[in-house]
Structure formats: structure tokens, C-alpha cells
Amino acid sequence: NYKGFVIETDQPTYAGGEGSAPSPFDLFLASIGTCSAYYVLAFCKERKISTKNASVILTTERNPHTKRIERISLEINLPTEFPEKYKNAVLKAVDKCTVKKHILNAPIFDVKAKIIE
């Protein structure tokens, strides 16, 4: 339970889960994409620009040796009527994504174990 929401998660079947919900890492990646999409939406709403057919596509590249993601790419697909003069500005809006900002300036993790009765 997080802020009153139940967030379901699972692991893929190959990792011992049932594959019934996104894995925690999938939710992490989805948060980057949805945060970016939010800023595109807010930018367009503020300027009364249609978002019909707009989308954000997130892709990743993994290092074959470490199996870790080395690159996250965001493709912002804008409708044909999107004003060319705002193209760079919408990219700057996406840079405001708070998830991305937290990755680039990572917080300190403080992990404790506690036995409760």
C-alpha cells in the first residue's frame, strides 16, 4: 500500500513468479516513461495543443556482460499539428521529469532490518 494505492507486482515466470503483474523493475522503467509523458501532456494542455495520437516510447539497451541497462531512450511522438516552434521546448519540459532527476542525482539509501512482534 502506497499513499492509499495497492500496487500489484510479481516476477516473471522464468524468475519464479506467476507473471501476474509487472515486476518491480518494470514499474521503475514505467515510472520514467509515465513521468515523461505527464510533462508532455502538461506542456500541451498549457498551450491548448492536442495530444491526440501523441505517445512516449521508452526503450532500453543492456550491457550484455553486466546485464544492466546502459541507455534509456525516450521517443516523444507528437501529432502532425504540433507546432514546430515548440519542439525543443517540449523536450525541455520532459527534462523536468522528477523520476529522471532522482536517477541523475540519486538519493542515499538507508536500509534497516527490524523485527516486529
MARDOFI-385093 format. One record per residue (C-alpha): x, y, z. Coordinates in pm, whole numbers, plus 32768, in hexadecimal, padded with zeros to 4 digits. Layout:
# MARDOFI-385093
<node <X,Y,Z>>
...
# end
This chain:
# MARDOFI-385093
<node <8000,8000,8000>>
<node <8092,814E,7F97>>
<node <7FCF,8290,7FD0>>
<node <7E8D,81C8,7FDD>>
<node <7ED4,810C,7E99>>
<node <7F10,7F98,7E84>>
<node <8025,7F65,7D88>>
<node <8031,7E03,7D0A>>
<node <817D,7D6E,7CA6>>
<node <8201,7C16,7C52>>
<node <832C,7B76,7BB0>>
<node <832F,7AD5,7A58>>
<node <82F9,795D,7A4F>>
<node <8467,7922,79ED>>
<node <84C9,79CD,7B35>>
<node <83DC,78FE,7C0B>>
<node <82AF,79E4,7C02>>
<node <815D,79B8,7B62>>
<node <8181,7AD7,7A6D>>
<node <8037,7B65,7AEC>>
<node <80AE,7CCF,7B09>>
<node <81D8,7DA5,7AAA>>
<node <831C,7D5F,7B60>>
<node <83A6,7E6F,7C45>>
<node <84AC,7EC2,7B3F>>
<node <83A0,7EDC,7A32>>
<node <82E4,7FD0,7B13>>
<node <8426,8097,7B38>>
<node <844E,80B2,79BF>>
<node <82DC,80FE,7993>>
<node <82FD,821A,7A8E>>
<node <8402,82BE,79AE>>
<node <8323,82A3,787C>>
<node <81E6,8314,792B>>
<node <8298,8437,79D4>>
<node <831C,84AB,7883>>
<node <81C3,8484,77E7>>
<node <812B,8551,7902>>
<node <8210,8676,78AF>>
<node <81BB,865D,773C>>
<node <8049,8660,7796>>
<node <8070,8788,7883>>
<node <8136,884A,777D>>
<node <802B,8810,7675>>
<node <7F05,8859,775C>>
<node <7FA1,89A3,77C6>>
<node <7FB6,8A0C,7657>>
<node <7E6C,896B,75EF>>
<node <7F21,8880,7500>>
<node <7E73,873A,74AD>>
<node <7F18,85FC,752C>>
<node <7E4C,851A,7449>>
<node <7F36,8409,73C7>>
<node <8054,848A,74A0>>
<node <811F,8382,7557>>
<node <825F,8345,7614>>
<node <8321,8209,75C7>>
<node <8432,8199,76B5>>
<node <853C,80A5,7640>>
<node <866F,8022,76EF>>
<node <87C3,7F9A,7692>>
<node <886C,7E9F,7776>>
<node <89DA,7E4F,779D>>
<node <89F6,7CE0,7738>>
<node <8B03,7CA0,783E>>
<node <8A6F,7D4D,796F>>
<node <8901,7D1E,7905>>
<node <88C3,7E80,7983>>
<node <8819,7F91,78BE>>
<node <8915,8084,782D>>
<node <882C,8161,7764>>
<node <86C3,81CD,7785>>
<node <8632,8272,7650>>
<node <84EF,8336,7649>>
<node <8443,8374,74FE>>
<node <8342,848A,7515>>
<node <8249,845C,73F9>>
<node <818B,859C,73B8>>
<node <8053,85CA,72E2>>
<node <8080,865F,7185>>
<node <7FD9,87A3,71F3>>
<node <80D7,87D6,730C>>
<node <817D,892B,72D1>>
<node <82E5,8902,725F>>
<node <8348,8A34,732F>>
<node <82FC,896F,7470>>
<node <83C1,8834,741A>>
<node <84F8,888E,74E7>>
<node <8422,8920,75FC>>
<node <8360,87DB,762C>>
<node <84AB,8721,7648>>
<node <8514,8814,775A>>
<node <83C8,87D1,7807>>
<node <8413,865C,7804>>
<node <8560,86A7,78AD>>
<node <8497,871F,79DB>>
<node <842C,85B8,7A21>>
<node <8462,8584,7B96>>
<node <84AA,8412,7B6C>>
<node <85C7,845F,7A7B>>
<node <8649,856E,7B65>>
<node <8657,8475,7C84>>
<node <8718,837D,7BB1>>
<node <8814,8482,7B43>>
<node <883D,84FD,7CA9>>
<node <87FC,83BD,7D66>>
<node <878A,83C7,7ED1>>
<node <8844,8313,7FE5>>
<node <87A4,81C5,8039>>
<node <8781,817A,81AB>>
<node <8714,8011,81D6>>
<node <86CD,7F7B,832D>>
<node <8645,7E31,83A5>>
<node <854C,7E36,84C2>>
<node <849E,7D14,856C>>
<node <833F,7D6D,85D6>>
<node <825B,7CAC,86BB>>
# end
